[in-house]
Amino acid sequence: MFKNLFSVPIFHGKLDNWKKYNRDLLPVCHEVRKETEDMSNLPWNCHVWSTYAYDDQLFKRKQFQEIAKAISIYVRAYLDRRHWKKQDKIVMTELWVNYQDKYQFQEYHDHRERVLSGVYYIDVPEGAPDLIIKTPLKANFDDLWFESEENREVNKLKVETGDLVLFPGWLEHGVDANLLDEPRINVAFNFGIPELVHALK
């Protein structure tokens, strides 16, 4: 019997009715972008404009509640597929907007204090950088001998406008520099267990 024991569960697909959501969300994100240019409080070094610096609770704002509910439907399906034990309640704990302008990148990072993380892509110009996923396995040089993508040190997910990606919070991910004049716009989010989230703050 052949088993692939250490796979990483990732969902990548189009959000239902994404055109409708983006038609409503894009102007809202542009308005949010005007709130501040001060990114001095970001916990990373790549200067991507992000509401994470001052408001990671956008799902509490009326304009973001519809997309938060839509994402939650996919999250429930993801958890069911992974056989969530259901003894703990899991909720959206953060949601924030990112603008990746020209030459900006996102360094490798994770959200290991959360159960699940994800990104919904509102505007991805043609030629914008992919989402980079880094293997959680120790270096084993399998990529020298085997062609299958699970053996690579990093995998790049080609993302497009309307795409939704879900993955475990502990998975390292990042984005190469945006070399376009147009920004790459998305909302990122986490889901976690309320008691653990409050304990970690």
ZALORO-777870 format. One record per atom (N, C-alpha, C): residue number from 0; residue in three letters; z, x, y negated. Coordinates in steps of 0.2 Angstrom, whole numbers. Example, Ala and Ser with C-alpha at 12.3 -4.5 7.8 and 13.67 -1.06 7.14 Angstrom:
# residues 2
 num residuo    zz    xx    yy
   0     ALA    39    66    28
   0     ALA    39    62    22
   0     ALA    39    66    16
   1     SER    35    64    11
   1     SER    36    68     5
   1     SER    39    64     0
This chain:
# residues 201
 num residuo    zz    xx    yy
   0     MET     0     4     6
   0     MET     0     0     0
   0     MET     0     4    -6
   1     PHE    -4     3   -11
   1     PHE    -5     7   -17
   1     PHE    -1     3   -23
   2     LYS     3     6   -26
   2     LYS     7     3   -32
   2     LYS     6     7   -38
   3     ASN     5     4   -44
   3     ASN     6     8   -50
   3     ASN    12     5   -53
   4     LEU    18     9   -53
   4     LEU    24     7   -54
   4     LEU    26     7   -61
   5     PHE    23    12   -65
   5     PHE    26    13   -72
   5     PHE    21    11   -77
   6     SER    18     5   -77
   6     SER    13     2   -82
   6     SER    17    -1   -87
   7     VAL    14    -1   -93
   7     VAL    17    -4   -99
   7     VAL    14   -10  -101
   8     PRO    18   -16  -101
   8     PRO    15   -22  -103
   8     PRO    13   -23  -110
   9     ILE     6   -24  -111
   9     ILE     4   -25  -118
   9     ILE    -1   -31  -118
  10     PHE     0   -35  -123
  10     PHE    -5   -41  -124
  10     PHE    -9   -39  -130
  11     HIS   -16   -40  -129
  11     HIS   -20   -39  -135
  11     HIS   -26   -44  -135
  12     GLY   -26   -48  -140
  12     GLY   -31   -54  -140
  12     GLY   -31   -57  -146
  13     LYS   -36   -62  -147
  13     LYS   -37   -65  -153
  13     LYS   -32   -71  -154
  14     LEU   -29   -72  -160
  14     LEU   -24   -77  -161
  14     LEU   -29   -84  -162
  15     ASP   -27   -89  -158
  15     ASP   -30   -95  -159
  15     ASP   -30   -97  -166
  16     ASN   -36  -100  -169
  16     ASN   -36  -102  -176
  16     ASN   -35   -97  -181
  17     TRP   -37   -91  -179
  17     TRP   -35   -85  -183
  17     TRP   -39   -85  -190
  18     LYS   -45   -88  -190
  18     LYS   -48   -89  -197
  18     LYS   -45   -93  -201
  19     LYS   -42   -99  -199
  19     LYS   -38  -103  -203
  19     LYS   -32  -100  -206
  20     TYR   -28   -96  -201
  20     TYR   -22   -93  -203
  20     TYR   -24   -87  -209
  21     ASN   -29   -84  -208
  21     ASN   -31   -78  -212
  21     ASN   -33   -81  -219
  22     ARG   -36   -87  -219
  22     ARG   -38   -90  -225
  22     ARG   -32   -91  -230
  23     ASP   -27   -94  -226
  23     ASP   -21   -95  -230
  23     ASP   -17   -89  -231
  24     LEU   -17   -84  -227
  24     LEU   -12   -78  -227
  24     LEU   -15   -73  -232
  25     LEU   -21   -72  -233
  25     LEU   -24   -66  -237
  25     LEU   -22   -67  -244
  26     PRO   -23   -73  -247
  26     PRO   -20   -73  -254
  26     PRO   -13   -72  -255
  27     VAL    -9   -75  -250
  27     VAL    -2   -74  -250
  27     VAL     0   -67  -250
  28     CYS    -3   -63  -245
  28     CYS    -1   -56  -245
  28     CYS    -3   -52  -251
  29     HIS    -9   -54  -255
  29     HIS   -10   -51  -261
  29     HIS    -5   -52  -266
  30     GLU    -2   -58  -266
  30     GLU     3   -60  -271
  30     GLU     9   -56  -269
  31     VAL    11   -55  -263
  31     VAL    17   -51  -261
  31     VAL    16   -44  -263
  32     ARG    10   -42  -262
  32     ARG     8   -35  -264
  32     ARG    10   -33  -271
  33     LYS    10   -38  -276
  33     LYS    11   -37  -283
  33     LYS    18   -37  -284
  34     GLU    23   -38  -279
  34     GLU    30   -38  -281
  34     GLU    33   -31  -282
  35     THR    30   -26  -279
  35     THR    33   -20  -281
  35     THR    28   -14  -278
  36     GLU    28    -8  -282
  36     GLU    25    -3  -279
  36     GLU    30     3  -277
  37     ASP    36     1  -277
  37     ASP    41     6  -276
  37     ASP    42     6  -268
  38     MET    40    12  -265
  38     MET    41    12  -258
  38     MET    46    18  -256
  39     SER    50    19  -261
  39     SER    55    25  -260
  39     SER    60    23  -254
  40     ASN    61    17  -252
  40     ASN    66    15  -247
  40     ASN    63    15  -240
  41     LEU    57    16  -239
  41     LEU    54    16  -233
  41     LEU    57    21  -228
  42     PRO    58    19  -222
  42     PRO    61    24  -217
  42     PRO    56    28  -213
  43     TRP    50    29  -216
  43     TRP    45    34  -214
  43     TRP    42    38  -219
  44     ASN    38    42  -218
  44     ASN    35    47  -223
  44     ASN    28    47  -224
  45     CYS    25    41  -223
  45     CYS    17    41  -223
  45     CYS    15    37  -229
  46     HIS    20    34  -233
  46     HIS    18    30  -239
  46     HIS    14    24  -239
  47     VAL    13    21  -233
  47     VAL    10    15  -232
  47     VAL    14    10  -236
  48     TRP    10     5  -240
  48     TRP    14     0  -244
  48     TRP    16    -5  -239
  49     SER    23    -7  -239
  49     SER    26   -11  -234
  49     SER    31   -15  -237
  50     THR    32   -22  -236
  50     THR    38   -25  -238
  50     THR    44   -23  -234
  51     TYR    43   -19  -229
  51     TYR    49   -17  -225
  51     TYR    54   -13  -229
  52     ALA    51   -11  -235
  52     ALA    55    -7  -239
  52     ALA    60   -11  -243
  53     TYR    59   -18  -244
  53     TYR    63   -22  -248
  53     TYR    64   -29  -245
  54     ASP    60   -31  -240
  54     ASP    60   -38  -237
  54     ASP    57   -38  -231
  55     ASP    61   -37  -225
  55     ASP    58   -38  -218
  55     ASP    59   -45  -215
  56     GLN    61   -50  -220
  56     GLN    63   -56  -217
  56     GLN    58   -61  -220
  57     LEU    51   -60  -220
  57     LEU    46   -64  -223
  57     LEU    46   -71  -219
  58     PHE    48   -71  -213
  58     PHE    47   -77  -209
  58     PHE    52   -82  -212
  59     LYS    56   -81  -217
  59     LYS    60   -86  -220
  59     LYS    57   -89  -226
  60     ARG    52   -85  -228
  60     ARG    48   -88  -234
  60     ARG    43   -94  -231
  61     LYS    42   -99  -235
  61     LYS    38  -105  -233
  61     LYS    31  -102  -231
  62     GLN    28   -98  -235
  62     GLN    21   -96  -234
  62     GLN    20   -92  -227
  63     PHE    25   -90  -224
  63     PHE    24   -86  -218
  63     PHE    27   -90  -212
  64     GLN    30   -96  -213
  64     GLN    33   -99  -207
  64     GLN    28  -102  -202
  65     GLU    22  -103  -204
  65     GLU    17  -106  -200
  65     GLU    14  -100  -195
  66     ILE    13   -94  -198
  66     ILE    11   -89  -194
  66     ILE    16   -86  -189
  67     ALA    22   -87  -192
  67     ALA    28   -85  -187
  67     ALA    29   -89  -181
  68     LYS    27   -96  -182
  68     LYS    28  -100  -177
  68     LYS    22   -99  -172
  69     ALA    16   -98  -174
  69     ALA    10   -96  -170
  69     ALA    11   -90  -166
  70     ILE    14   -85  -169
  70     ILE    16   -79  -165
  70     ILE    21   -80  -160
  71     SER    26   -84  -161
  71     SER    31   -86  -157
  71     SER    28   -89  -150
  72     ILE    23   -93  -151
  72     ILE    20   -96  -145
  72     ILE    18   -91  -140
  73     TYR    14   -86  -143
  73     TYR    12   -80  -139
  73     TYR    17   -76  -136
  74     VAL    22   -75  -140
  74     VAL    28   -71  -138
  74     VAL    32   -74  -132
  75     ARG    32   -81  -132
  75     ARG    35   -85  -126
  75     ARG    31   -84  -120
  76     ALA    24   -84  -121
  76     ALA    20   -83  -115
  76     ALA    21   -76  -112
  77     TYR    21   -71  -117
  77     TYR    22   -64  -115
  77     TYR    29   -63  -111
  78     LEU    34   -66  -113
  78     LEU    40   -66  -110
  78     LEU    40   -69  -103
  79     ASP    37   -75  -103
  79     ASP    36   -78   -96
  79     ASP    32   -74   -91
  80     ARG    27   -71   -94
  80     ARG    23   -66   -89
  80     ARG    27   -60   -87
  81     ARG    32   -58   -91
  81     ARG    36   -53   -89
  81     ARG    43   -55   -85
  82     HIS    43   -61   -84
  82     HIS    49   -64   -80
  82     HIS    55   -63   -84
  83     TRP    55   -65   -91
  83     TRP    61   -65   -95
  83     TRP    67   -68   -91
  84     LYS    73   -65   -91
  84     LYS    79   -68   -87
  84     LYS    82   -74   -91
  85     LYS    81   -75   -97
  85     LYS    83   -80  -101
  85     LYS    90   -81  -101
  86     GLN    94   -76   -99
  86     GLN   102   -77  -100
  86     GLN   104   -76  -108
  87     ASP    99   -73  -111
  87     ASP   100   -71  -118
  87     ASP    95   -75  -123
  88     LYS    97   -77  -128
  88     LYS    92   -80  -133
  88     LYS    88   -74  -137
  89     ILE    82   -75  -138
  89     ILE    78   -70  -141
  89     ILE    74   -74  -147
  90     VAL    75   -71  -153
  90     VAL    72   -74  -159
  90     VAL    68   -68  -163
  91     MET    64   -71  -168
  91     MET    61   -66  -172
  91     MET    66   -63  -177
  92     THR    66   -57  -177
  92     THR    72   -54  -181
  92     THR    69   -51  -188
  93     GLU    63   -49  -188
  93     GLU    59   -46  -194
  93     GLU    52   -48  -194
  94     LEU    49   -48  -200
  94     LEU    42   -49  -201
  94     LEU    41   -46  -208
  95     TRP    36   -42  -208
  95     TRP    34   -39  -214
  95     TRP    27   -37  -215
  96     VAL    24   -36  -221
  96     VAL    17   -35  -223
  96     VAL    16   -28  -224
  97     ASN    11   -25  -221
  97     ASN     8   -18  -222
  97     ASN     2   -18  -225
  98     TYR     1   -14  -230
  98     TYR    -6   -12  -233
  98     TYR    -7    -5  -232
  99     GLN   -12    -3  -228
  99     GLN   -14     4  -227
  99     GLN   -20     6  -231
 100     ASP   -18     9  -237
 100     ASP   -24    11  -241
 100     ASP   -27    17  -239
 101     LYS   -32    19  -243
 101     LYS   -36    25  -242
 101     LYS   -32    31  -241
 102     TYR   -33    35  -235
 102     TYR   -29    41  -234
 102     TYR   -22    40  -231
 103     GLN   -20    34  -231
 103     GLN   -13    33  -228
 103     GLN   -13    32  -221
 104     PHE    -8    34  -217
 104     PHE    -8    34  -210
 104     PHE    -1    31  -208
 105     GLN     0    30  -202
 105     GLN     7    28  -200
 105     GLN     9    32  -194
 106     GLU    14    36  -195
 106     GLU    17    41  -190
 106     GLU    19    37  -184
 107     TYR    20    41  -179
 107     TYR    22    38  -173
 107     TYR    30    36  -174
 108     HIS    31    30  -171
 108     HIS    38    27  -172
 108     HIS    39    22  -167
 109     ASP    45    19  -166
 109     ASP    46    14  -161
 109     ASP    51     9  -164
 110     HIS    53     4  -161
 110     HIS    58    -1  -163
 110     HIS    62    -2  -157
 111     ARG    65     3  -155
 111     ARG    68     3  -148
 111     ARG    75    -2  -148
 112     GLU    77    -3  -154
 112     GLU    83    -8  -155
 112     GLU    81   -15  -154
 113     ARG    75   -16  -153
 113     ARG    72   -23  -152
 113     ARG    69   -24  -145
 114     VAL    69   -30  -143
 114     VAL    66   -31  -136
 114     VAL    58   -31  -136
 115     LEU    55   -33  -142
 115     LEU    48   -34  -142
 115     LEU    45   -33  -149
 116     SER    40   -30  -150
 116     SER    37   -28  -156
 116     SER    29   -31  -156
 117     GLY    26   -31  -162
 117     GLY    19   -33  -162
 117     GLY    16   -33  -169
 118     VAL    10   -34  -169
 118     VAL     6   -33  -175
 118     VAL     1   -39  -175
 119     TYR     0   -43  -181
 119     TYR    -5   -47  -182
 119     TYR   -10   -45  -187
 120     TYR   -16   -44  -186
 120     TYR   -21   -41  -191
 120     TYR   -25   -46  -195
 121     ILE   -23   -46  -202
 121     ILE   -26   -51  -206
 121     ILE   -33   -49  -209
 122     ASP   -33   -42  -210
 122     ASP   -40   -40  -213
 122     ASP   -41   -32  -211
 123     VAL   -45   -31  -206
 123     VAL   -47   -25  -203
 123     VAL   -54   -23  -205
 124     PRO   -56   -19  -210
 124     PRO   -63   -18  -212
 124     PRO   -66   -14  -206
 125     GLU   -73   -15  -206
 125     GLU   -76   -11  -201
 125     GLU   -75    -4  -202
 126     GLY   -73     0  -197
 126     GLY   -72     7  -197
 126     GLY   -65     9  -198
 127     ALA   -61     4  -199
 127     ALA   -54     6  -200
 127     ALA   -51     9  -194
 128     PRO   -45    12  -195
 128     PRO   -42    16  -189
 128     PRO   -39    11  -184
 129     ASP   -39    13  -177
 129     ASP   -36     9  -172
 129     ASP   -29    10  -172
 130     LEU   -26     6  -168
 130     LEU   -19     6  -166
 130     LEU   -18    11  -160
 131     ILE   -14    16  -162
 131     ILE   -13    22  -157
 131     ILE    -6    20  -153
 132     ILE    -7    20  -146
 132     ILE    -1    19  -142
 132     ILE     0    26  -138
 133     LYS     6    28  -138
 133     LYS     8    35  -135
 133     LYS    12    33  -128
 134     THR    10    37  -123
 134     THR    13    36  -117
 134     THR    20    37  -117
 135     PRO    24    33  -113
 135     PRO    31    34  -113
 135     PRO    33    39  -107
 136     LEU    28    41  -103
 136     LEU    29    46   -98
 136     LEU    29    53  -100
 137     LYS    33    57   -97
 137     LYS    33    64   -98
 137     LYS    26    67   -97
 138     ALA    25    72  -100
 138     ALA    18    76   -99
 138     ALA    17    78   -92
 139     ASN    12    75   -89
 139     ASN    11    77   -82
 139     ASN     4    79   -81
 140     PHE     0    80   -86
 140     PHE    -7    83   -85
 140     PHE   -12    79   -81
 141     ASP   -10    73   -79
 141     ASP   -14    69   -75
 141     ASP   -21    67   -79
 142     ASP   -21    67   -86
 142     ASP   -27    66   -90
 142     ASP   -32    72   -88
 143     LEU   -30    77   -86
 143     LEU   -35    83   -84
 143     LEU   -39    81   -78
 144     TRP   -36    77   -73
 144     TRP   -39    76   -67
 144     TRP   -41    69   -66
 145     PHE   -39    64   -69
 145     PHE   -40    57   -68
 145     PHE   -43    53   -74
 146     GLU   -48    49   -73
 146     GLU   -51    46   -79
 146     GLU   -48    39   -81
 147     SER   -43    36   -77
 147     SER   -40    30   -79
 147     SER   -36    30   -85
 148     GLU   -37    25   -89
 148     GLU   -34    25   -96
 148     GLU   -26    26   -96
 149     GLU   -23    24   -91
 149     GLU   -16    24   -90
 149     GLU   -13    32   -90
 150     ASN   -18    36   -88
 150     ASN   -16    43   -88
 150     ASN   -16    47   -94
 151     ARG   -19    44   -99
 151     ARG   -20    47  -106
 151     ARG   -13    48  -109
 152     GLU   -13    54  -113
 152     GLU    -7    54  -117
 152     GLU    -6    49  -123
 153     VAL   -12    47  -126
 153     VAL   -12    42  -131
 153     VAL   -18    37  -129
 154     ASN   -17    31  -130
 154     ASN   -23    26  -130
 154     ASN   -24    23  -137
 155     LYS   -30    22  -138
 155     LYS   -32    19  -145
 155     LYS   -35    12  -144
 156     LEU   -31     7  -146
 156     LEU   -33     0  -146
 156     LEU   -38    -1  -152
 157     LYS   -44    -3  -151
 157     LYS   -49    -5  -156
 157     LYS   -47   -12  -158
 158     VAL   -44   -13  -164
 158     VAL   -41   -19  -167
 158     VAL   -46   -22  -172
 159     GLU   -47   -29  -172
 159     GLU   -51   -32  -177
 159     GLU   -47   -37  -181
 160     THR   -50   -40  -186
 160     THR   -47   -45  -190
 160     THR   -46   -51  -185
 161     GLY   -39   -54  -185
 161     GLY   -38   -60  -181
 161     GLY   -34   -58  -174
 162     ASP   -34   -51  -173
 162     ASP   -31   -49  -166
 162     ASP   -23   -49  -167
 163     LEU   -20   -50  -161
 163     LEU   -13   -50  -160
 163     LEU   -12   -45  -155
 164     VAL    -7   -40  -156
 164     VAL    -5   -36  -151
 164     VAL     3   -36  -150
 165     LEU     5   -37  -144
 165     LEU    12   -37  -142
 165     LEU    14   -32  -137
 166     PHE    20   -28  -138
 166     PHE    22   -23  -134
 166     PHE    29   -22  -134
 167     PRO    32   -18  -129
 167     PRO    39   -17  -129
 167     PRO    41   -13  -135
 168     GLY    47   -15  -138
 168     GLY    50   -12  -144
 168     GLY    51    -4  -143
 169     TRP    52    -2  -137
 169     TRP    53     5  -137
 169     TRP    47     9  -136
 170     LEU    41     6  -136
 170     LEU    34    10  -136
 170     LEU    32    13  -142
 171     GLU    31    20  -142
 171     GLU    29    23  -148
 171     GLU    22    22  -150
 172     HIS    21    21  -156
 172     HIS    14    19  -159
 172     HIS    13    21  -166
 173     GLY     7    21  -168
 173     GLY     5    24  -175
 173     GLY    -2    22  -176
 174     VAL    -4    25  -182
 174     VAL   -11    23  -185
 174     VAL   -13    30  -188
 175     ASP   -20    32  -187
 175     ASP   -23    37  -190
 175     ASP   -24    35  -197
 176     ALA   -26    40  -201
 176     ALA   -27    39  -208
 176     ALA   -33    34  -209
 177     ASN   -32    30  -214
 177     ASN   -38    25  -216
 177     ASN   -42    29  -221
 178     LEU   -49    30  -219
 178     LEU   -53    34  -223
 178     LEU   -58    29  -227
 179     LEU   -56    23  -227
 179     LEU   -61    18  -231
 179     LEU   -58    16  -238
 180     ASP   -62    14  -242
 180     ASP   -59    11  -249
 180     ASP   -55     5  -248
 181     GLU   -57     1  -243
 181     GLU   -53    -5  -242
 181     GLU   -47    -5  -238
 182     PRO   -42    -8  -240
 182     PRO   -35    -8  -236
 182     PRO   -36   -11  -229
 183     ARG   -32    -9  -225
 183     ARG   -31   -12  -218
 183     ARG   -24   -16  -219
 184     ILE   -25   -23  -218
 184     ILE   -19   -27  -219
 184     ILE   -16   -31  -213
 185     ASN   -10   -30  -212
 185     ASN    -7   -34  -206
 185     ASN     0   -36  -207
 186     VAL     2   -40  -203
 186     VAL     9   -42  -203
 186     VAL    12   -39  -196
 187     ALA    18   -36  -197
 187     ALA    21   -33  -191
 187     ALA    28   -37  -190
 188     PHE    30   -37  -184
 188     PHE    36   -41  -183
 188     PHE    40   -38  -176
 189     ASN    46   -40  -176
 189     ASN    50   -39  -170
 189     ASN    54   -45  -168
 190     PHE    55   -45  -161
 190     PHE    59   -50  -158
 190     PHE    65   -47  -155
 191     GLY    71   -50  -155
 191     GLY    77   -47  -152
 191     GLY    82   -52  -151
 192     ILE    88   -49  -148
 192     ILE    94   -54  -146
 192     ILE    98   -54  -152
 193     PRO   100   -59  -155
 193     PRO   104   -59  -161
 193     PRO   110   -56  -161
 194     GLU   114   -56  -156
 194     GLU   121   -53  -156
 194     GLU   120   -45  -156
 195     LEU   115   -43  -153
 195     LEU   113   -35  -153
 195     LEU   111   -33  -159
 196     VAL   106   -37  -162
 196     VAL   104   -35  -169
 196     VAL   109   -35  -174
 197     HIS   114   -40  -174
 197     HIS   119   -40  -179
 197     HIS   124   -34  -178
 198     ALA   125   -32  -171
 198     ALA   129   -26  -170
 198     ALA   127   -20  -172
 199     LEU   120   -19  -172
 199     LEU   117   -13  -174
 199     LEU   116   -12  -181
 200     LYS   117   -17  -185
 200     LYS   117   -17  -192
 200     LYS   123   -14  -196
